[in-house]
Amino acid sequence: MKVVVVGAGVAGLAAARLLTSRGVKAGIVEARGRIGGRIYTSYSGLELGAEFIHGRPPQIWNILSRAGLETEEADGRHWFIKPGQPGRGGKNAEIVLREDFWEILGQVMALAKADRERDRSFAEFLDALGATSGNDHESALAAFDRIALARSFVEGFHAADTTHISEKSLALGERKSEELERGRAFRLKAGYMALVRWLASGIPIRLNTVVREVAWGKPHVSLKAETPDGRPLSVIETDRVIITIPIGVLKNRGDLPYSVTFRPEPPLLSESLRLLESGSVLKVLLRFREAPWEVRIPRRFGFVHDAEAEFPTWWSSMDESLLVAWLGGPKAQAMSTLSERELANRAIRSFSRMLGLAEDRLASMLTGISFHNWQQDPFSRGAYSYVKVGGVEALKDFSRPVNNQLFFAGEASGISAETGTVDGAIASGEHAAKAVIDSF
């Protein structure tokens, strides 16, 4: 086989599909027993991984058009808990619809600079922003509100530690977000896996094949693989290989199960990985017999936020009996070792506190819990990536071909500054495939 793609997430599938469409013999090996990577639609239709299409990225919308897949726009309203007493939610807490959510966020993010001579963390950027706010009480409160909103957004949406994520990378991403209308979100009516299945159609895929060693520099690239339970498989030889393994796995070189060894180590790879990070997310889906939250907010309410809750962000679903609890960033990493039941208990406690509903009443109405721990998943080791301070150039280094034999792709490769997105993963896979074709 001329080209082997390692990983059957959307980056790998997009790469293999483009290669085969150009007449290049290509196939995929995948460590899991399923395709899709961090897109994971359960048998009951629940999105345990990626859920939204953010904006109108052509990489996805072109596929949806060709595949005939329908979407539904998500409710874009953002509600915030305004505590009735300092530091407390509850039945006396006011729930405020913030129609200025994207406007305020945009004002803050517009101040981030992509051309700043010295990169800095987003936390440093916010500190500097706070230091330049007005001295009067009203100006100080407004600045605090904007800064708190931006900090919680970067921790939640980007799954990032604000003391590590790069201001420059966020500024570059913000420009792209405006172009693509990222403030709007859509869901696939048939589930995200429908897109995955369309990409995978006609592609040779070998599941349960864990690549443990990549040897390159000779006439061929050799891949040593094993089954998930450790049984050796035959060595795979190929002319080119496209690596779409998540950076959370690539960064754990030999420290954790299913790590990958490169022989020799590709130039710049270690330094690139040092400047990229895999963010943490906890997403718990709770199904109820009915929607008790209707006493405070609409059945399909969009998003509701409470910065003081253990799970600070919630959203409603196309399924009106389903609620999604979300936590991103360092707090999600700290809680990632808890059991599914304990996470559900904390989620229920958070929602009870937010809306002033009795915790035991909510628990008694619960009919199902769905959860996948991406931090503990040995084939992902995190949710999705972000760029650390000084790491903007590392995006280019990470996706640069090595000896016209090794090519890297995935949402972390940063094609068009779109790290952490499904469309970014698709774009990177297609970019790598084109580079492979050029190399021949």
N, C-alpha and C positions, 0 to 999 in steps of 0.2 A: 504494500500500500504506500502511495507516495506521501500522504499526509495523515497523521493521526492527531486528533483533537482530544485533549485530556479534559473531560468535564462536559456533562450534558445539561448545564444550565443554558440560559438563553444566549450567552456569549458564544459558547461552544456550538450550539445548534445553528446560530446565525452564520458562524464561520463555515461550518461544514456544508450548510445549504448553499452558500455562495460558491464555495469551491466546486461542489458537484454540478452546480448550474453552469460552471465554466469548463466542465469536462475534466476536472481534476479528481482522481480517485482518492476519496477521503472517507474516514470513518471515525467514530467516537468511542472512547473507553470511559466508563463512568463508575465511580467507586460505590455509589449507592445502588440499591435495587430498584430505583425509579429514575425518571428523567425530571428535569425542571430546576434542580439546584435549590436556590432559596425562594423559588416560586413553588408553593406547595398547597394545592387545593385538595382538601380532604374529600373522601368519598361522599360525604353529605353536603359538599359544596362550600365549605368554610375555608377562608383564606388564612392559612397558618403562617404564611410568609408575606411576600409582596401582595398588596391588595389594590393600590390605586395606580392609575395612569395620571401623572401630574402634568397638566397642561396639554399642549398639542405637538409633542415631538414627532417629527415625520417618520422616524425609524419605526415607531409602533403603529401610527395611524395608517401608514402605507400597507403594513401587514394586515391590519384589521380590514382594510378595504378589499385587499386581495383574497382574504380568507372569509369574507362575508360575516365577520363577527360584530355583534351589536354591543353598544355601551349604554350606560346610564350615568348622567352627571350626578355626582354626590352633592348633597346639601352643603353649601359652603359657609353656613352661618357659624360664628364662634361666640359661645356664651361663656361668661366668666362668673365665678362665685365671688361675691362681695360679702365678706363675713359680717354677720350681725353683731358679733363681739370680736374684739381684737384676737386674732389667731384662731378663730373658731368658725366652722361652717354651721350647718344645722338648719332647723326649720325657720329660724329668723333671718337666715342669710338671704340676701338679695341676689337673684340670678340676672345678670345684665347681659344683654345682647350687644356685642361690640361691633358695630357696623364699620368702625374705623380700624379694624384689626390689621388688614393688609396695608392700609395707608400708613399707619404708625410704624409698622414693621419695615415698610419700604423706605420711610424717612431715615430710620436708623441704618439700615443696610446700605443705603446710598452713600453714607459717609465713610464706609469702608473703602480703602484704596488698594487697587490691584497694582498700581505703579509706585507704591511706597518703596523708598530705597532699602529700608530695613523692615523685613517682615516681622510681625509680632502676633501674639495670640489674640483671640477674640476677647478674652478676659481683659487683657491689657488695653485693647481698643475701647471696651466699655468703661474701664476705669478712667481713661483719658477723656471720654465723652462726659462722664459724670463730673469730672473736675472742671470742665468748661461750662457747666450749666449755670444758670443765673443764681444770684445770691438770695433773691426773695423767695418766700415760702412756696408760692404757687409755682414758680419756675422749677424749684427743687423737686416738688412732688411730680410735676410733669416729666422731668428727666428721669426720676426714679421709676415711673410707670413705663416709660419707653425702654429703659435699660432692662428692667425685669422681664418685659415682654420679649425682647430680643434674646436674652439669655435663655429663657425657658424654651423658646422656639429652636435655638441652635442645639440645645441639649436633647430636645424631643425629636424634632424633624431630622436633624443631621446625626442623631445618636452619638453626639460628640462631647468630649471634655473641653469646656471653653478655655481652660488653661493650656490646652495643647493644639487646638485647631487653628489653622492659619487664617489670618485676616485676608491676605491676598487671595487665597483659594475661595473664600466666601464671596469676596468682591467679584471675582471672575464668574463664579456660579450665579450670582445675583444678576449679572448682565444677561446671561443665557436664560435665566428664569423669566425675565421680563419679555424676552423675545418669544418664549414658548408658552406664555400665559400660565405659569406654574401655580398661580393662585386658584386655578380651577382644577378639579379632580374628577376622574371618571372611573367607573368599574366596568368590567366585562360581565355582561349578563350571564354568559355561559361559564364564567370563572376564568381566572388567568391561565389555567392549564389548557384551555382551548387554544390559546395562542402558542403555548409550548408544543402541543400535539401537532399543530399545523407546521411549525418550524421543523419538527422531527420527522415528518412524513417522508418516507423514502430514503432516510439516512441510516446506514448500518451502525448500530449502537450495541456495544457489549457492556452489559451491566455487571455489577459486583466485581469490578476489576480495579483494584487499588494500586495506582502507580507509586512505587516506593523509591525508584532510582531512575534518573535520566542521565545517560552517558552520551556525550556529544563531542564533536571535534574530529571524528573519523569520517569515513565516507558515508556512514549511516548513523542515525540516532537510535540508541538501544534503550528500550523501556523495560525495566524489571517490575513485574506486578505480582500481586497476590490477591486472594479472596479476602473479604472482610474478616474472616476468622483465621487468617494467617497462612493459608495453604498456597505455596508458590504456583504461579502460572507461567506459561512459556514466555520467553523473552520476545518482545515485539520490536521489530526493526522497521525503520521508516526513513524517508528522505528528509521530511520536515515534521515538526511537532508544534502544535499550538497549545500552550498551557493556559487553562482558564481556572486553575485551582484558586479558591479564595485566599486573599492575603493572610487571613487569620490562620490558615493551615501552613502557608509558605513561611510565615514568620516563626513558627514553632519547629525549628529545624532539629529534629531528633529528641525534643523534650517530651513530646506527647505522642500517643498512638497515631499511626498513619502519616507521619511526617515524610517529607520528600527530600532526597539527597540528589544534588547535581554534581556530576563528575565530568569536567572540573566545574567549580563555582563560576557562573556567568559574571563577567565584569559588571560592576555597578548594581547587581541585584541586591546584595545585602544592604548597601547604602540606600537604595530606593525603598526597600521594605522598612528600614529604620524610620523613614520620613512619612510613611503611610501607616494608618492605624485602622483596625477593625472596630467599629463602634458597637455598643451593646444596646439591645432592645428586649423588653419583655412585653409581649402581646398576649393578653388572656381574653378569650372569647367566652362570654357567659350567655346562656340561653334561659329565658324565663317563660313561664306559662302565660303571662300577660305583661303589660308594660306599666308597672307601678309608678314609674317616673313621670307619667302623664299629669300627675297632680301638680308638678312644678314646671315642666317644659314639654314641648310637643313630642309626640311619639317618635317622629323622625326629626331630630333636633340639629343634626349636623355634628358639631363638636362642642364639648363643654370642658372647661379647664378650672382647676383649683391647684394653685402652686404649692399649697401646704399639704396636699394629700399624698399618700404613698404612691398611688397611681394618679398622676395629675391631669391626664388627658383621657377623654372618653369620646367615642363616636357611635352614632346609630348606623344601622346597616340596611341593605335592601330588604333583608329579613327583619320585620318589625319586632320580633321577639328576641333579637340578638343585640347584645351590647359588646363593644370592644374596649378593653382597658389597655392603656399604653403608658409605658415608662421607658425613656431613653437616656443614654449617657452613663456617667459613673454610678449613679444610684441603681440603674438596671444591672450593671456589672456586679455590684455589691449584693444584690438580691438573687442573682442567677443560680445560686446553689440551693435555693429553697425548693421544696417539693411543689408539685402542681396544686395540691390541695391547700398548702399554706399560701401560695400566691393567690389562689381564688379567694381565700378568706380575707387576705389583705385588700384585694380588689373590692370585695363586697363591703368591707369596712370603709374604704375610701368613698365609694359611691353613696353609702348610707350617710356618711358625714357630709358629703357635698350637698346632698339634696334634703337632708333632714328627715330621711325615712328610716324606720326601725330596721336595724341590722338583721334581727332574727326573722322579720317579715320577708326581707329580700332573700335571705338564705332559704326560707321555706318554699319560695316560688321558683328557685333555681332548678332547672331540669337537665342541664348539661354544661360541662366545662371542656373547652378545647384549648390546647397549648402545645407549642413546640419550642424547646429550649435551644435556640440557635447558638448561644454561648457555649453550651456543653456538647453540642453536636460535633463529633470529631471530624466531619467533612465540611464544616463551615467555620467553627471557632469565632463566631461573631455574626452580626447582622449585615452591615454594609460599611463601606470604608469612608474615611475622611483624611484630609491632608494636614499633616502637622506643620508647625512653624518652620519655614525655610524649605518646604517640600514641594513647591509648585513645579520646579524643574524635575523633581523625582518622577512626576507623572510621565514625562517624556522619556526619561531613562528607563522606566519600568516597561514601557510598551515598545522600546526600540529592539529590532531584530538582533539576534546574536549569531554571528557566523552564518547567516542565511540558513540556519537550522532550527533555532529556537525562537518562537514568537509568543508573546504574552498578551492575553486579553482578559476582559472581565470588567465589572463595574468600577474596579479600582484603577483601571488604566488611564482614566481621565480624558478620553477623547472628547473634545469640545467642552472640557471642564465639567462634564456631567458624571462625576463620581457618585456612587450610591444609588443609581437609578437603573431601572430595567432598560430604558432606551439607551442609556450610556453603555450598558453591557452589550446590547445589540450592535450599537455603533462600533464598539471596540472589536467585537468579533468579526464584523465585516471589514474593518480596517486591517486586522491581522490577516484575514484571508486574501485581501488585495495585495498585501505585502508579500505573502507566500507566492502568489501568482507572479508578481514582479520578479521574485527571486529565481524563478525557473527560467 
